[in-house]
Amino acid sequence: MSRQHILQVGLVQQSNAADVDQNIDLLIDNIRDCAAQGARLVVLQELHNSLYFCQTEDTHTFELAEPIPGPSTQTYGKVAKELGIVIVTSLFEKRAPGIYHNTAVVLEKTGDIAGMYRKMHIPDDPAYYEKFYFTPGDLGFQPIQTSVGKLGVLVCWDQWYPEAARLMAMAGAEMLIYPTAIGWESTDPESERQRQLDAWIISQRGHAVANGLPVVSVNRTGHEPDPSGHTNGIQFWGHSFVAGPQGEILAQASADKAQNLLVEVDLSRSEDVRRIWPFFRDRRIDAFQGITQRYLL
């Protein structure tokens, strides 16, 4: 067995309000709480500074966007440096006039930007009108090297795509991280809600198994109204969790409670698991050419 490499990871599952400053203050309090409990890596939910604004298409909402580096990277970078921890943030990036991204930024314990990932898969579904706001990412699937390891950071809708997880793993990621904002629309029946939640968890546990890597998924919780009034809003389903490299659930948050989840992750287990389940060894890369096609008849 390989030598243990234990990493304390903090997940901040938060319920947000309309006041951005209030949300940021609460996030910083929660980050401090995680660090006080021993976390060396803290992961925040998708678009954590604000409400999930993609329920409607409104040009005024672009005013929430900011450059990178910018105010948020400065704010969270200062906290990262003060606490000596790595923080995974999720920001609405203003890149250039008319070009905006859904961007995860990793801040090193020095306060500097270790790297960033722009969300590649952009949904366009009722209550999730992200294509109106976000240009698809162009940084590829490249892990970010940090003092706590090589982090394969992806964002929300990316979590349904095995190709994204595989490419991060092939590039040397030591864990997969998914800042997330996902929930139920109020008209969904209970049976459909359970199927959706189960599928979300199963998919990410599957990425852990297929790649022999731990997975960290951080969702928001609470109800957020639809500003347009066309729907009854989204009930974000929480259930932030960490899975080990065999898909085992190491810890899971509640559905409707804001909470900070602290989890011990043994990064060395990936090597042990890949020795007994050598999926990378047995991949038939000579027969996978069709994977880059849209569809095969």
MIDOSE-1310 file (N, C-alpha, C; in nm, 2 decimals, decimal comma, always signed):
residues 297
msrq	+0,08/-0,12/+0,00/+0,00/+0,00/+0,00/+0,09/+0,13/+0,00; +0,04/+0,23/-0,07/+0,12/+0,35/-0,08/+0,10/+0,43/+0,05; +0,20/+0,52/+0,07/+0,19/+0,61/+0,19/+0,07/+0,70/+0,18; +0,00/+0,72/+0,29/-0,12/+0,80/+0,29/-0,08/+0,95/+0,26
hilq	-0,16/+1,01/+0,18/-0,15/+1,16/+0,16/-0,29/+1,22/+0,19; -0,31/+1,25/+0,32/-0,44/+1,29/+0,36/-0,46/+1,45/+0,34; -0,57/+1,48/+0,27/-0,60/+1,62/+0,25/-0,73/+1,65/+0,32; -0,74/+1,75/+0,40/-0,86/+1,80/+0,46/-0,93/+1,90/+0,36
vglv	-1,05/+1,86/+0,32/-1,12/+1,95/+0,22/-1,25/+2,00/+0,29; -1,27/+2,13/+0,27/-1,39/+2,19/+0,32/-1,48/+2,23/+0,20; -1,61/+2,19/+0,22/-1,71/+2,22/+0,12/-1,81/+2,32/+0,18; -1,83/+2,44/+0,11/-1,93/+2,54/+0,16/-2,06/+2,53/+0,09
qqsn	-2,16/+2,47/+0,15/-2,29/+2,46/+0,09/-2,37/+2,58/+0,15; -2,40/+2,68/+0,06/-2,46/+2,80/+0,12/-2,60/+2,83/+0,05; -2,68/+2,89/+0,12/-2,81/+2,95/+0,07/-2,79/+3,10/+0,05; -2,81/+3,15/-0,07/-2,78/+3,29/-0,10/-2,90/+3,38/-0,10
aadv	-2,87/+3,51/-0,08/-2,97/+3,62/-0,08/-2,94/+3,71/-0,20; -3,02/+3,81/-0,22/-3,01/+3,90/-0,33/-2,89/+4,00/-0,31; -2,85/+4,02/-0,19/-2,74/+4,11/-0,15/-2,61/+4,04/-0,17; -2,53/+4,09/-0,27/-2,40/+4,02/-0,31/-2,30/+4,04/-0,19
dqni	-2,30/+4,16/-0,13/-2,20/+4,18/-0,02/-2,23/+4,09/+0,10; -2,36/+4,07/+0,12/-2,40/+3,98/+0,23/-2,36/+3,84/+0,20; -2,37/+3,80/+0,08/-2,33/+3,66/+0,04/-2,18/+3,65/+0,06; -2,10/+3,75/+0,01/-1,96/+3,74/+0,02/-1,91/+3,73/+0,17
dlli	-1,97/+3,82/+0,25/-1,94/+3,82/+0,39/-1,96/+3,68/+0,46; -2,08/+3,62/+0,42/-2,11/+3,49/+0,47/-2,01/+3,38/+0,42; -1,98/+3,39/+0,29/-1,88/+3,30/+0,24/-1,75/+3,30/+0,31; -1,70/+3,42/+0,34/-1,58/+3,44/+0,40/-1,58/+3,38/+0,54
dnir	-1,70/+3,40/+0,61/-1,71/+3,34/+0,75/-1,71/+3,19/+0,74; -1,77/+3,14/+0,63/-1,77/+2,99/+0,62/-1,63/+2,94/+0,58; -1,56/+3,01/+0,50/-1,43/+2,97/+0,46/-1,34/+2,97/+0,59; -1,35/+3,07/+0,67/-1,28/+3,07/+0,80/-1,31/+2,96/+0,89
dcaa	-1,44/+2,92/+0,89/-1,49/+2,81/+0,97/-1,42/+2,68/+0,92; -1,42/+2,66/+0,79/-1,36/+2,54/+0,74/-1,21/+2,53/+0,77; -1,14/+2,65/+0,76/-1,00/+2,65/+0,79/-0,97/+2,63/+0,94; -1,06/+2,68/+1,02/-1,04/+2,66/+1,17/-1,06/+2,51/+1,20
qgar	-1,13/+2,44/+1,12/-1,15/+2,29/+1,14/-1,04/+2,21/+1,08; -0,94/+2,28/+1,01/-0,83/+2,21/+0,95/-0,83/+2,19/+0,80; -0,92/+2,25/+0,73/-0,93/+2,24/+0,59/-0,81/+2,31/+0,53; -0,74/+2,25/+0,43/-0,63/+2,31/+0,36/-0,68/+2,35/+0,21
lvvl	-0,79/+2,29/+0,18/-0,86/+2,32/+0,05/-1,01/+2,35/+0,08; -1,06/+2,46/+0,03/-1,20/+2,49/+0,05/-1,26/+2,52/-0,09; -1,37/+2,45/-0,11/-1,44/+2,46/-0,24/-1,58/+2,53/-0,22; -1,60/+2,63/-0,31/-1,73/+2,70/-0,30/-1,82/+2,66/-0,42
qelh	-1,95/+2,69/-0,41/-2,05/+2,65/-0,51/-2,04/+2,74/-0,63; -2,11/+2,70/-0,73/-2,11/+2,77/-0,86/-2,17/+2,91/-0,84; -2,11/+3,01/-0,90/-2,16/+3,15/-0,90/-2,20/+3,19/-0,76; -2,11/+3,17/-0,67/-2,14/+3,19/-0,53/-2,17/+3,33/-0,48
nsly	-2,13/+3,43/-0,55/-2,14/+3,56/-0,50/-2,28/+3,61/-0,50; -2,37/+3,55/-0,59/-2,50/+3,61/-0,61/-2,60/+3,50/-0,61; -2,73/+3,54/-0,63/-2,83/+3,44/-0,66/-2,79/+3,38/-0,80; -2,85/+3,26/-0,83/-2,83/+3,20/-0,96/-2,92/+3,28/-1,06
fcqt	-2,85/+3,37/-1,13/-2,93/+3,47/-1,21/-2,97/+3,41/-1,35; -2,94/+3,29/-1,38/-2,97/+3,24/-1,52/-3,11/+3,19/-1,53; -3,19/+3,21/-1,43/-3,34/+3,17/-1,44/-3,41/+3,26/-1,55; -3,35/+3,38/-1,58/-3,41/+3,47/-1,67/-3,30/+3,52/-1,76
edth	-3,34/+3,58/-1,88/-3,25/+3,64/-1,97/-3,27/+3,80/-1,95; -3,17/+3,86/-1,89/-3,18/+4,00/-1,86/-3,05/+4,07/-1,88; -3,04/+4,16/-1,97/-2,91/+4,23/-2,01/-2,85/+4,30/-1,89; -2,94/+4,35/-1,80/-2,89/+4,42/-1,68/-2,80/+4,33/-1,59
tfel	-2,83/+4,20/-1,60/-2,75/+4,11/-1,51/-2,61/+4,10/-1,54; -2,57/+4,14/-1,66/-2,43/+4,14/-1,70/-2,35/+4,24/-1,61; -2,41/+4,33/-1,54/-2,34/+4,42/-1,45/-2,28/+4,34/-1,33; -2,32/+4,22/-1,31/-2,26/+4,14/-1,20/-2,13/+4,09/-1,24
aepi	-2,10/+4,09/-1,37/-1,97/+4,03/-1,41/-1,85/+4,12/-1,38; -1,73/+4,05/-1,37/-1,61/+4,13/-1,33/-1,49/+4,07/-1,40; -1,39/+4,15/-1,42/-1,26/+4,09/-1,48/-1,19/+4,00/-1,38; -1,10/+3,92/-1,44/-1,01/+3,83/-1,37/-0,87/+3,85/-1,42
pgps	-0,78/+3,90/-1,33/-0,80/+3,93/-1,19/-0,90/+4,05/-1,17; -0,96/+4,06/-1,05/-1,06/+4,16/-1,03/-1,09/+4,16/-0,88; -1,20/+4,23/-0,85/-1,24/+4,24/-0,70/-1,25/+4,11/-0,63; -1,31/+4,01/-0,69/-1,33/+3,89/-0,62/-1,20/+3,81/-0,60
tqty	-1,12/+3,80/-0,70/-0,99/+3,73/-0,68/-0,91/+3,80/-0,58; -0,92/+3,94/-0,57/-0,85/+4,01/-0,47/-0,90/+3,98/-0,33; -1,03/+3,98/-0,32/-1,10/+3,95/-0,19/-1,07/+3,81/-0,14; -1,09/+3,71/-0,22/-1,07/+3,57/-0,18/-0,92/+3,54/-0,17
gkva	-0,84/+3,60/-0,26/-0,70/+3,58/-0,25/-0,64/+3,63/-0,12; -0,69/+3,74/-0,07/-0,65/+3,79/+0,06/-0,68/+3,69/+0,17; -0,81/+3,63/+0,17/-0,85/+3,53/+0,27/-0,76/+3,41/+0,26; -0,73/+3,36/+0,14/-0,65/+3,24/+0,12/-0,51/+3,26/+0,18
kelg	-0,45/+3,38/+0,15/-0,32/+3,41/+0,21/-0,32/+3,42/+0,36; -0,42/+3,49/+0,41/-0,44/+3,50/+0,56/-0,45/+3,36/+0,63; -0,53/+3,27/+0,57/-0,55/+3,14/+0,63/-0,45/+3,04/+0,59; -0,38/+3,07/+0,48/-0,28/+2,97/+0,43/-0,35/+2,85/+0,37
iviv	-0,45/+2,87/+0,29/-0,53/+2,76/+0,23/-0,55/+2,79/+0,08; -0,59/+2,68/+0,01/-0,62/+2,70/-0,13/-0,78/+2,71/-0,14; -0,83/+2,80/-0,22/-0,97/+2,82/-0,24/-1,01/+2,80/-0,38; -1,12/+2,73/-0,41/-1,17/+2,72/-0,54/-1,30/+2,80/-0,55
tslf	-1,29/+2,91/-0,63/-1,40/+3,00/-0,65/-1,47/+2,98/-0,78; -1,59/+3,04/-0,80/-1,67/+3,03/-0,92/-1,73/+3,16/-0,95; -1,68/+3,23/-1,06/-1,71/+3,37/-1,09/-1,77/+3,39/-1,22; -1,84/+3,50/-1,23/-1,90/+3,55/-1,36/-1,79/+3,64/-1,42
ekra	-1,72/+3,59/-1,52/-1,61/+3,67/-1,57/-1,65/+3,76/-1,69; -1,61/+3,88/-1,68/-1,62/+3,97/-1,80/-1,48/+3,97/-1,86; -1,47/+3,91/-1,98/-1,34/+3,89/-2,04/-1,31/+4,01/-2,14; -1,42/+4,05/-2,21/-1,41/+4,16/-2,31/-1,55/+4,20/-2,34
pgiy	-1,56/+4,32/-2,41/-1,70/+4,36/-2,44/-1,78/+4,25/-2,52; -1,89/+4,21/-2,46/-1,97/+4,11/-2,52/-1,93/+3,97/-2,50; -1,82/+3,94/-2,43/-1,77/+3,81/-2,40/-1,76/+3,78/-2,25; -1,84/+3,69/-2,21/-1,84/+3,66/-2,06/-1,83/+3,51/-2,05
hnta	-1,78/+3,47/-1,93/-1,76/+3,33/-1,91/-1,80/+3,29/-1,76; -1,84/+3,17/-1,75/-1,86/+3,11/-1,61/-1,73/+3,04/-1,58; -1,65/+3,10/-1,49/-1,51/+3,07/-1,47/-1,48/+3,03/-1,32; -1,42/+2,92/-1,31/-1,36/+2,88/-1,18/-1,22/+2,93/-1,17
vvle	-1,19/+2,99/-1,06/-1,05/+3,05/-1,03/-1,00/+2,98/-0,90; -0,88/+2,92/-0,91/-0,82/+2,86/-0,79/-0,72/+2,96/-0,74; -0,73/+2,99/-0,61/-0,64/+3,08/-0,54/-0,55/+3,00/-0,45; -0,42/+3,02/-0,47/-0,32/+2,95/-0,39/-0,31/+3,01/-0,25
ktgd	-0,24/+2,94/-0,16/-0,23/+2,98/-0,02/-0,15/+3,11/-0,01; -0,08/+3,15/-0,11/-0,01/+3,28/-0,12/-0,10/+3,39/-0,15; -0,23/+3,36/-0,19/-0,32/+3,46/-0,24/-0,32/+3,48/-0,39; -0,22/+3,42/-0,46/-0,21/+3,44/-0,60/-0,30/+3,34/-0,67
iagm	-0,33/+3,38/-0,80/-0,41/+3,29/-0,88/-0,33/+3,17/-0,93; -0,37/+3,05/-0,89/-0,29/+2,93/-0,94/-0,33/+2,89/-1,08; -0,46/+2,92/-1,11/-0,51/+2,89/-1,25/-0,66/+2,91/-1,25; -0,71/+2,89/-1,37/-0,85/+2,91/-1,39/-0,91/+2,81/-1,50
yrkm	-1,04/+2,79/-1,49/-1,10/+2,70/-1,58/-1,23/+2,77/-1,63; -1,26/+2,78/-1,76/-1,38/+2,83/-1,81/-1,47/+2,72/-1,85; -1,59/+2,73/-1,79/-1,69/+2,62/-1,81/-1,71/+2,59/-1,96; -1,70/+2,46/-2,00/-1,70/+2,42/-2,14/-1,84/+2,39/-2,19
hipd	-1,91/+2,32/-2,11/-2,05/+2,28/-2,15/-2,15/+2,38/-2,09; -2,23/+2,44/-2,18/-2,32/+2,55/-2,13/-2,46/+2,51/-2,16; -2,54/+2,49/-2,05/-2,68/+2,45/-2,07/-2,77/+2,56/-2,12; -2,88/+2,52/-2,18/-2,99/+2,61/-2,22/-3,12/+2,54/-2,20
dpay	-3,17/+2,53/-2,08/-3,29/+2,47/-2,04/-3,38/+2,56/-1,96; -3,51/+2,53/-1,95/-3,59/+2,62/-1,87/-3,54/+2,64/-1,73; -3,52/+2,76/-1,69/-3,46/+2,81/-1,56/-3,31/+2,80/-1,56; -3,25/+2,75/-1,66/-3,10/+2,75/-1,67/-3,06/+2,80/-1,81
yekf	-3,09/+2,93/-1,83/-3,06/+2,99/-1,96/-2,91/+3,05/-1,96; -2,82/+2,96/-1,95/-2,68/+3,00/-1,94/-2,62/+3,04/-2,07; -2,67/+2,99/-2,19/-2,62/+3,03/-2,32/-2,64/+3,18/-2,34; -2,73/+3,24/-2,28/-2,75/+3,39/-2,29/-2,64/+3,46/-2,23
yftp	-2,58/+3,41/-2,13/-2,48/+3,48/-2,05/-2,33/+3,44/-2,08; -2,31/+3,31/-2,11/-2,17/+3,26/-2,11/-2,13/+3,21/-2,24; -2,01/+3,25/-2,28/-1,94/+3,19/-2,40/-1,87/+3,07/-2,35; -1,88/+2,96/-2,43/-1,81/+2,83/-2,39/-1,66/+2,86/-2,37
gdlg	-1,61/+2,78/-2,27/-1,47/+2,80/-2,23/-1,37/+2,76/-2,35; -1,25/+2,81/-2,34/-1,15/+2,79/-2,44/-1,02/+2,75/-2,38; -1,02/+2,71/-2,25/-0,89/+2,67/-2,19/-0,87/+2,52/-2,18; -0,96/+2,45/-2,24/-0,95/+2,30/-2,24/-0,97/+2,24/-2,10
fqpi	-0,93/+2,12/-2,09/-0,94/+2,04/-1,97/-0,80/+2,02/-1,91; -0,75/+2,13/-1,85/-0,62/+2,12/-1,79/-0,63/+2,14/-1,64; -0,57/+2,04/-1,56/-0,57/+2,05/-1,42/-0,48/+2,17/-1,37; -0,51/+2,21/-1,25/-0,44/+2,33/-1,20/-0,35/+2,28/-1,09
qtsv	-0,22/+2,31/-1,10/-0,13/+2,27/-1,00/-0,13/+2,36/-0,88; -0,15/+2,31/-0,76/-0,15/+2,39/-0,64/-0,06/+2,32/-0,53; -0,05/+2,38/-0,42/+0,03/+2,33/-0,31/-0,03/+2,21/-0,24; -0,16/+2,19/-0,27/-0,23/+2,07/-0,21/-0,26/+1,96/-0,32
gklg	-0,21/+1,98/-0,44/-0,22/+1,88/-0,54/-0,27/+1,94/-0,67; -0,28/+1,85/-0,77/-0,32/+1,89/-0,90/-0,47/+1,87/-0,92; -0,54/+1,99/-0,93/-0,69/+1,99/-0,92/-0,76/+1,99/-1,06; -0,84/+1,89/-1,08/-0,92/+1,89/-1,21/-1,05/+1,96/-1,18
vlvc	-1,05/+2,09/-1,20/-1,17/+2,17/-1,17/-1,26/+2,18/-1,30; -1,38/+2,15/-1,28/-1,49/+2,16/-1,38/-1,60/+2,23/-1,32; -1,71/+2,26/-1,40/-1,82/+2,34/-1,34/-1,95/+2,28/-1,38; -2,04/+2,24/-1,28/-2,18/+2,21/-1,29/-2,21/+2,12/-1,42
wdqw	-2,26/+2,18/-1,52/-2,31/+2,10/-1,64/-2,20/+2,01/-1,69; -2,07/+2,05/-1,67/-1,96/+1,96/-1,71/-1,97/+1,82/-1,64; -2,04/+1,82/-1,53/-2,03/+1,69/-1,45/-2,11/+1,58/-1,51; -2,19/+1,61/-1,62/-2,26/+1,50/-1,69/-2,18/+1,44/-1,80
ypea	-2,06/+1,49/-1,83/-1,99/+1,45/-1,94/-1,86/+1,37/-1,90; -1,86/+1,23/-1,93/-1,75/+1,15/-1,89/-1,62/+1,19/-1,96; -1,63/+1,25/-2,08/-1,51/+1,29/-2,16/-1,44/+1,40/-2,08; -1,51/+1,49/-2,02/-1,44/+1,60/-1,94/-1,36/+1,54/-1,83
arlm	-1,43/+1,45/-1,75/-1,36/+1,39/-1,64/-1,24/+1,31/-1,68; -1,26/+1,23/-1,79/-1,15/+1,15/-1,84/-1,03/+1,23/-1,89; -1,05/+1,34/-1,96/-0,94/+1,42/-2,01/-0,87/+1,49/-1,89; -0,94/+1,53/-1,79/-0,88/+1,59/-1,67/-0,79/+1,48/-1,60
amag	-0,84/+1,36/-1,59/-0,77/+1,25/-1,53/-0,64/+1,22/-1,61; -0,66/+1,21/-1,74/-0,55/+1,18/-1,83/-0,44/+1,29/-1,83; -0,47/+1,41/-1,79/-0,38/+1,52/-1,78/-0,31/+1,52/-1,64; -0,35/+1,43/-1,56/-0,28/+1,42/-1,43/-0,35/+1,47/-1,31
aeml	-0,48/+1,50/-1,32/-0,56/+1,55/-1,21/-0,56/+1,45/-1,09; -0,54/+1,50/-0,97/-0,55/+1,41/-0,85/-0,68/+1,40/-0,79; -0,77/+1,50/-0,83/-0,91/+1,49/-0,78/-0,99/+1,57/-0,88; -1,12/+1,54/-0,89/-1,21/+1,62/-0,97/-1,30/+1,70/-0,88
iypt	-1,32/+1,83/-0,92/-1,39/+1,93/-0,84/-1,50/+1,99/-0,92; -1,62/+1,99/-0,87/-1,74/+2,05/-0,95/-1,81/+2,15/-0,86; -1,78/+2,28/-0,87/-1,88/+2,38/-0,82/-2,01/+2,37/-0,90; -2,12/+2,38/-0,83/-2,25/+2,34/-0,89/-2,36/+2,43/-0,84
aigw	-2,46/+2,45/-0,93/-2,59/+2,51/-0,89/-2,70/+2,43/-0,96; -2,76/+2,34/-0,89/-2,86/+2,25/-0,95/-2,97/+2,22/-0,85; -3,10/+2,22/-0,91/-3,21/+2,20/-0,82/-3,33/+2,16/-0,90; -3,45/+2,16/-0,83/-3,57/+2,12/-0,89/-3,66/+2,24/-0,92
estd	-3,73/+2,23/-1,03/-3,84/+2,32/-1,06/-3,96/+2,28/-0,99; -4,04/+2,37/-0,94/-4,14/+2,34/-0,84/-4,25/+2,24/-0,89; -4,27/+2,23/-1,03/-4,37/+2,15/-1,08/-4,33/+2,00/-1,10; -4,20/+1,97/-1,08/-4,15/+1,84/-1,09/-4,21/+1,75/-0,98
pese	-4,27/+1,63/-1,01/-4,33/+1,55/-0,91/-4,22/+1,48/-0,83; -4,25/+1,43/-0,71/-4,15/+1,38/-0,62/-4,07/+1,27/-0,68; -4,14/+1,18/-0,76/-4,07/+1,07/-0,82/-3,96/+1,12/-0,92; -4,00/+1,22/-1,00/-3,90/+1,28/-1,09/-3,79/+1,35/-1,02
rqrq	-3,82/+1,41/-0,91/-3,71/+1,48/-0,83/-3,61/+1,38/-0,78; -3,65/+1,26/-0,73/-3,56/+1,16/-0,68/-3,48/+1,10/-0,79; -3,54/+1,08/-0,91/-3,46/+1,03/-1,02/-3,35/+1,13/-1,06; -3,39/+1,26/-1,07/-3,29/+1,36/-1,11/-3,17/+1,36/-1,01
ldaw	-3,20/+1,36/-0,88/-3,10/+1,37/-0,78/-3,01/+1,24/-0,78; -3,07/+1,12/-0,80/-3,00/+1,00/-0,80/-2,90/+1,00/-0,93; -2,96/+1,05/-1,04/-2,87/+1,05/-1,16/-2,75/+1,14/-1,14; -2,77/+1,26/-1,08/-2,66/+1,35/-1,05/-2,55/+1,29/-0,97
iisq	-2,59/+1,22/-0,86/-2,49/+1,16/-0,78/-2,43/+1,04/-0,85; -2,51/+0,96/-0,91/-2,45/+0,84/-0,98/-2,35/+0,88/-1,09; -2,38/+0,98/-1,16/-2,29/+1,02/-1,27/-2,16/+1,06/-1,22; -2,15/+1,13/-1,11/-2,03/+1,18/-1,06/-1,95/+1,07/-0,98
rgha	-2,03/+0,98/-0,92/-1,96/+0,86/-0,86/-1,90/+0,78/-0,97; -1,97/+0,77/-1,08/-1,92/+0,70/-1,20/-1,79/+0,76/-1,25; -1,78/+0,89/-1,25/-1,65/+0,95/-1,29/-1,54/+0,91/-1,19; -1,57/+0,90/-1,06/-1,47/+0,86/-0,97/-1,42/+0,72/-0,99
vang	-1,52/+0,63/-1,02/-1,48/+0,49/-1,05/-1,40/+0,48/-1,17; -1,45/+0,54/-1,28/-1,39/+0,52/-1,41/-1,25/+0,57/-1,42; -1,22/+0,67/-1,34/-1,09/+0,74/-1,34/-1,01/+0,71/-1,22; -1,06/+0,64/-1,12/-0,99/+0,61/-1,00/-0,95/+0,74/-0,92
lpvv	-1,04/+0,84/-0,91/-1,01/+0,96/-0,85/-1,12/+1,00/-0,75; -1,08/+1,07/-0,65/-1,19/+1,13/-0,56/-1,26/+1,25/-0,64; -1,39/+1,26/-0,61/-1,47/+1,37/-0,67/-1,53/+1,45/-0,55; -1,52/+1,59/-0,57/-1,57/+1,68/-0,48/-1,68/+1,76/-0,55
svnr	-1,80/+1,76/-0,51/-1,91/+1,83/-0,57/-1,98/+1,92/-0,47; -1,99/+2,05/-0,50/-2,04/+2,14/-0,40/-2,16/+2,22/-0,46; -2,28/+2,19/-0,41/-2,40/+2,25/-0,46/-2,45/+2,36/-0,37; -2,54/+2,45/-0,42/-2,60/+2,54/-0,33/-2,73/+2,48/-0,27
tghe	-2,79/+2,55/-0,18/-2,92/+2,50/-0,12/-3,01/+2,62/-0,11; -3,14/+2,59/-0,07/-3,24/+2,69/-0,05/-3,32/+2,72/-0,18; -3,43/+2,80/-0,16/-3,52/+2,83/-0,27/-3,48/+2,97/-0,33; -3,47/+2,98/-0,46/-3,45/+3,11/-0,52/-3,56/+3,14/-0,62
pdps	-3,63/+3,25/-0,60/-3,75/+3,28/-0,69/-3,71/+3,31/-0,83; -3,80/+3,29/-0,93/-3,78/+3,33/-1,07/-3,82/+3,48/-1,08; -3,72/+3,57/-1,11/-3,76/+3,71/-1,11/-3,87/+3,74/-1,22; -3,88/+3,66/-1,32/-3,98/+3,69/-1,42/-4,12/+3,64/-1,38
ghtn	-4,13/+3,56/-1,28/-4,26/+3,50/-1,23/-4,31/+3,40/-1,32; -4,24/+3,36/-1,42/-4,29/+3,25/-1,52/-4,29/+3,12/-1,45; -4,20/+3,09/-1,36/-4,20/+2,97/-1,28/-4,20/+3,00/-1,14; -4,21/+2,90/-1,05/-4,20/+2,92/-0,91/-4,06/+2,91/-0,86
giqf	-3,96/+2,93/-0,94/-3,82/+2,93/-0,90/-3,76/+2,79/-0,89; -3,64/+2,79/-0,83/-3,57/+2,67/-0,82/-3,55/+2,64/-0,67; -3,57/+2,51/-0,63/-3,53/+2,46/-0,50/-3,40/+2,39/-0,52; -3,29/+2,45/-0,49/-3,16/+2,39/-0,50/-3,15/+2,27/-0,40
wghs	-3,10/+2,16/-0,45/-3,12/+2,04/-0,37/-3,00/+2,00/-0,28; -2,90/+2,09/-0,27/-2,79/+2,06/-0,18/-2,72/+1,93/-0,21; -2,71/+1,84/-0,10/-2,65/+1,71/-0,12/-2,50/+1,72/-0,17; -2,43/+1,83/-0,14/-2,29/+1,84/-0,17/-2,22/+1,71/-0,11
fvag	-2,13/+1,66/-0,19/-2,07/+1,53/-0,14/-1,92/+1,52/-0,19; -1,86/+1,42/-0,13/-1,72/+1,38/-0,17/-1,73/+1,23/-0,19; -1,68/+1,18/-0,30/-1,67/+1,04/-0,33/-1,53/+1,00/-0,34; -1,49/+0,88/-0,29/-1,36/+0,83/-0,31/-1,34/+0,76/-0,45
pqge	-1,22/+0,71/-0,47/-1,18/+0,67/-0,61/-1,25/+0,54/-0,65; -1,33/+0,47/-0,56/-1,41/+0,36/-0,60/-1,56/+0,40/-0,60; -1,58/+0,53/-0,59/-1,72/+0,58/-0,59/-1,79/+0,58/-0,46; -1,71/+0,54/-0,35/-1,77/+0,54/-0,22/-1,80/+0,68/-0,17
ilaq	-1,91/+0,70/-0,11/-1,95/+0,83/-0,05/-1,87/+0,85/+0,08; -1,78/+0,95/+0,09/-1,70/+0,97/+0,21/-1,78/+1,07/+0,30; -1,86/+1,16/+0,24/-1,94/+1,25/+0,32/-2,04/+1,31/+0,23; -2,16/+1,35/+0,29/-2,26/+1,42/+0,21/-2,34/+1,52/+0,30
asad	-2,37/+1,63/+0,24/-2,44/+1,73/+0,31/-2,59/+1,71/+0,30; -2,67/+1,78/+0,37/-2,82/+1,76/+0,37/-2,88/+1,83/+0,24; -3,01/+1,81/+0,22/-3,07/+1,86/+0,11/-3,10/+2,01/+0,13; -3,14/+2,05/+0,24/-3,20/+2,19/+0,26/-3,13/+2,27/+0,37
kaqn	-3,02/+2,23/+0,41/-2,95/+2,30/+0,52/-2,82/+2,35/+0,47; -2,79/+2,48/+0,50/-2,66/+2,54/+0,47/-2,56/+2,49/+0,57; -2,45/+2,44/+0,52/-2,35/+2,38/+0,61/-2,22/+2,37/+0,55; -2,12/+2,37/+0,64/-1,98/+2,35/+0,59/-1,94/+2,20/+0,62
llve	-1,90/+2,13/+0,52/-1,87/+1,99/+0,53/-1,72/+1,97/+0,52; -1,66/+1,91/+0,63/-1,52/+1,88/+0,63/-1,49/+1,73/+0,61; -1,40/+1,70/+0,51/-1,38/+1,56/+0,47/-1,24/+1,53/+0,45; -1,19/+1,42/+0,51/-1,06/+1,37/+0,49/-1,05/+1,29/+0,36
vdls	-0,96/+1,33/+0,26/-0,95/+1,27/+0,14/-0,80/+1,21/+0,13; -0,79/+1,08/+0,11/-0,66/+1,02/+0,09/-0,62/+1,02/-0,06; -0,54/+1,11/-0,10/-0,51/+1,12/-0,24/-0,42/+1,00/-0,29; -0,36/+0,93/-0,20/-0,27/+0,82/-0,23/-0,35/+0,70/-0,28
rsed	-0,48/+0,69/-0,24/-0,56/+0,58/-0,27/-0,58/+0,56/-0,42; -0,57/+0,67/-0,50/-0,59/+0,65/-0,64/-0,49/+0,56/-0,70; -0,37/+0,56/-0,66/-0,26/+0,47/-0,71/-0,30/+0,33/-0,67; -0,34/+0,30/-0,55/-0,38/+0,17/-0,51/-0,50/+0,12/-0,59
vrri	-0,60/+0,20/-0,61/-0,72/+0,16/-0,68/-0,69/+0,13/-0,83; -0,60/+0,21/-0,89/-0,57/+0,19/-1,03/-0,49/+0,07/-1,05; -0,42/+0,02/-0,95/-0,35/-0,11/-0,96/-0,44/-0,23/-0,96; -0,55/-0,22/-0,89/-0,65/-0,33/-0,89/-0,75/-0,32/-0,99
wpff	-0,78/-0,20/-1,04/-0,88/-0,17/-1,14/-0,81/-0,09/-1,25; -0,73/-0,16/-1,34/-0,64/-0,08/-1,43/-0,71/-0,04/-1,56; -0,81/+0,05/-1,54/-0,89/+0,09/-1,65/-0,81/+0,17/-1,76; -0,71/+0,24/-1,71/-0,63/+0,32/-1,80/-0,54/+0,23/-1,88
rdrr	-0,50/+0,12/-1,82/-0,41/+0,02/-1,90/-0,49/-0,04/-2,01; -0,62/-0,07/-1,99/-0,70/-0,15/-2,08/-0,78/-0,07/-2,18; -0,77/+0,06/-2,18/-0,84/+0,14/-2,27/-0,80/+0,11/-2,41; -0,89/+0,09/-2,50/-0,87/+0,06/-2,64/-0,86/+0,19/-2,72
idaf	-0,75/+0,26/-2,70/-0,74/+0,40/-2,77/-0,73/+0,38/-2,92; -0,69/+0,26/-2,97/-0,69/+0,24/-3,11/-0,83/+0,24/-3,17; -0,93/+0,22/-3,09/-1,07/+0,20/-3,14/-1,16/+0,32/-3,10; -1,11/+0,43/-3,05/-1,19/+0,53/-3,00/-1,21/+0,65/-3,09
qgit	-1,17/+0,64/-3,22/-1,18/+0,75/-3,31/-1,31/+0,82/-3,31; -1,42/+0,74/-3,30/-1,55/+0,79/-3,32/-1,60/+0,89/-3,21; -1,52/+0,89/-3,10/-1,57/+0,97/-2,98/-1,57/+1,12/-3,01; -1,49/+1,16/-3,11/-1,49/+1,30/-3,15/-1,60/+1,34/-3,25
qryl	-1,68/+1,25/-3,29/-1,79/+1,28/-3,38/-1,92/+1,31/-3,30; -2,00/+1,39/-3,36/-2,13/+1,43/-3,29/-2,22/+1,31/-3,28; -2,22/+1,22/-3,38/-2,31/+1,11/-3,37/-2,26/+1,01/-3,47; -2,28/+0,88/-3,44/-2,24/+0,77/-3,54/-2,37/+0,69/-3,57
l	-2,39/+0,68/-3,71/-2,51/+0,60/-3,75/-2,46/+0,46/-3,78
